[in-house]
Amino acid sequence: MSKIEVDAIEPQSGTSLTIGASGDTVTVPSGVTLDTSNSTLTLPDGSVSLAKLSATGTKDATTFLRGDNTFAEAGGGKVLQVVSTAKTDTTTTTSTTYTDITGMSVAITPTSASSKILVQVSLNVEPSNGYISSIKLLRDSTGIIGDAAGSRDRGTFWIKGHYASTMYNQALLYLDTPNSTSELTYKLQWLIESGGTFALNRTVSDEDSSGRPRNLSTITVIEVSA
């Protein structure tokens, strides 16, 4: 094998220099530093495969290259799954103790015990005019409610009817930390003070009129990584 020792190689004419011919392999020996810090290195397809990168960490489709030259997974806050229930039919209650709102429940099985569950509720309801009503959110049998205070009902939110034949939209956002990988059921219960009626997706009087609409209500749970 012939050997050429020179300090610099420059093109005889123009600005292009070709090393080898098509099909040849040009080898840079181990231990040699190819310094392109003051130059531009153009790759055939404009990309470098993961295997060619010298950064530390796991190099795959689930990681990204950080500024400190390491591969890492994305941080918390990723949405892992979404489960939702929509109730389009109507129902009412006259119960003065909490009972389940039929059809307003949703089940989710977290993929990680460290995940948080964002609960979103949208209810279209009307309590009888002048009557106080309350709604409770539960995870399985555990109420997500206010603190105890004497004989007061403990709920998640409440509403009082102010106008006859008028529906109200009640919305809720709650970030839960269940610390579980078992199936969880989030559901809603309701009550109304004695003598009143509490209606869902319709008015209490429910007249057959264009001014008395039928609405829908939803409960949605979103698993978010920690």
Rosetta blueprint (number, residue, H / E / L):
1 M L
2 S L
3 K L
4 I L
5 E L
6 V L
7 D L
8 A L
9 I L
10 E L
11 P L
12 Q L
13 S L
14 G L
15 T L
16 S L
17 L L
18 T L
19 I L
20 G L
21 A L
22 S L
23 G L
24 D L
25 T L
26 V L
27 T L
28 V L
29 P L
30 S L
31 G L
32 V L
33 T L
34 L L
35 D L
36 T L
37 S L
38 N L
39 S L
40 T L
41 L L
42 T L
43 L L
44 P L
45 D L
46 G L
47 S L
48 V L
49 S L
50 L H
51 A H
52 K H
53 L L
54 S L
55 A L
56 T E
57 G L
58 T L
59 K L
60 D L
61 A L
62 T L
63 T E
64 F E
65 L E
66 R L
67 G L
68 D L
69 N L
70 T E
71 F E
72 A E
73 E E
74 A L
75 G L
76 G L
77 G L
78 K L
79 V E
80 L E
81 Q E
82 V E
83 V E
84 S E
85 T E
86 A E
87 K E
88 T L
89 D L
90 T L
91 T E
92 T E
93 T E
94 T L
95 S L
96 T L
97 T L
98 Y L
99 T E
100 D E
101 I E
102 T E
103 G E
104 M E
105 S E
106 V E
107 A E
108 I E
109 T L
110 P L
111 T L
112 S L
113 A L
114 S L
115 S L
116 K E
117 I E
118 L E
119 V E
120 Q E
121 V E
122 S E
123 L E
124 N E
125 V E
126 E E
127 P E
128 S L
129 N E
130 G L
131 Y L
132 I E
133 S E
134 S E
135 I E
136 K E
137 L E
138 L E
139 R E
140 D L
141 S L
142 T E
143 G E
144 I E
145 I L
146 G L
147 D L
148 A L
149 A L
150 G L
151 S L
152 R L
153 D L
154 R L
155 G L
156 T L
157 F E
158 W E
159 I E
160 K E
161 G E
162 H L
163 Y L
164 A L
165 S L
166 T L
167 M L
168 Y E
169 N E
170 Q E
171 A E
172 L E
173 L E
174 Y E
175 L E
176 D E
177 T L
178 P L
179 N L
180 S L
181 T L
182 S L
183 E L
184 L E
185 T E
186 Y E
187 K E
188 L E
189 Q E
190 W E
191 L E
192 I E
193 E L
194 S L
195 G L
196 G L
197 T L
198 F E
199 A E
200 L E
201 N L
202 R L
203 T L
204 V L
205 S L
206 D L
207 E L
208 D L
209 S L
210 S L
211 G L
212 R L
213 P L
214 R L
215 N L
216 L L
217 S E
218 T E
219 I E
220 T E
221 V E
222 I E
223 E E
224 V E
225 S L
226 A L
